Amino acid sequence: MRAHVLIISNPDDQHTKAVAGHIAALGGASTLFYPEMLGHAGHYVLSMDQDNLKLSLSHSNALEAINCYSIDSVWYRRPRRVYRAQSSLDDEAVAFIRDEWEATLEGAYALMNEALWVSHPDRLQAAARKPIQLQLARSLGLRVPETLITNDVVAASEFVKRYEQVIAKPSGSGWMFANEGQDISYVLANLLQEVDNNFAGLELSPVTLQEYIPKAYEARVNIVGQEVMAIRIDSQRSAISRVDWRRYDLANTPYSPLQLPEHVEAACASLAKSLGLEYGAIDLICTPDGEYVFLEINGNGQFLWAEVHSGVSVSNALARLLVGATPPLSSTAIRERAIV
């Protein structure tokens, strides 16, 4: 069967191009849709009457409209908000217009309920809540770091005293913005030094504190439908990436395929399934004693850089999932019972 895949993304994302190439090689068809173009060069038409229900999307008049009822699967891959086309509009008008577009797109996505979503934005939003991730991982038998999320100076100070070393990291996405839509920096995990422990200004914003767990190496575990594809990251070979591998030192930190123990692999798949995700990038620590420790799951995590350096083709696995060549992780009934 020739599957039709809708990829909802942004024009700068290289992951979509890699996956679209694999979809074509598998005999499927993919259509790219960039929501940010709506209100600028894109069009949305939903026609409802007694006998017909028609929904189409297009980037511009020059592009053929997407018949949303011909879609077999949807890859929701980091789309951006609707572009601010008219700079003369005041902030209130822009906020209203964007709210209208978000409500409209949510309605469109709800109408595509027969398609396989990888993954639905409602599930992605719910799955991003880090406390529930930690709770679920613990319930599935994975060790998680002792954690405190707080803006209370006394509670933070007492937590730090209990552990030899403590990590501080964002409680949300970690992105910091200058102007709307422009990301300027990303807050990574940091090892607290003694000088940091006065927590001046903590009342303004919560912080996530975790016990520091020694690492032998780290693992990036990609859940792609029913496939579990783990990649070993030897982050401890470089002082630059020792605390957080996202401080990349690719020349000195090898990436390689990793076979996880069966119980760890099963727990990772169950975690994604419980959150209603069809794709998830899970970060684990492997301690010097060989114990795996769960840090977090990102339902729309990056994978292309790790694929290039490890040879583990996550993009091909995603394409196989989207065209129906491999089974999804969850049945529809299970997805409906997922945590919201």
BELDA-V46671 format. One record per helix or strand of 2 or more residues. SS is the DSSP state (h for helix, s for strand). FROM is the first residue (numbers start at 0). TO is the last residue. If there is no record, write none. Layout:
ss | from | to
SS | FROM | TO
SS | FROM | TO
This chain:
ss | from | to
s | 3 | 7
h | 13 | 24
s | 28 | 32
h | 34 | 36
s | 41 | 47
s | 52 | 57
s | 65 | 66
h | 67 | 69
s | 72 | 75
h | 90 | 110
s | 115 | 117
h | 120 | 126
h | 129 | 138
s | 142 | 143
s | 146 | 149
h | 152 | 161
s | 165 | 168
s | 174 | 176
s | 182 | 185
s | 189 | 190
h | 193 | 197
h | 201 | 203
s | 206 | 210
s | 216 | 223
s | 226 | 232
h | 234 | 236
s | 254 | 257
h | 261 | 273
s | 278 | 285
s | 291 | 297
h | 303 | 309
h | 313 | 322
h | 331 | 335
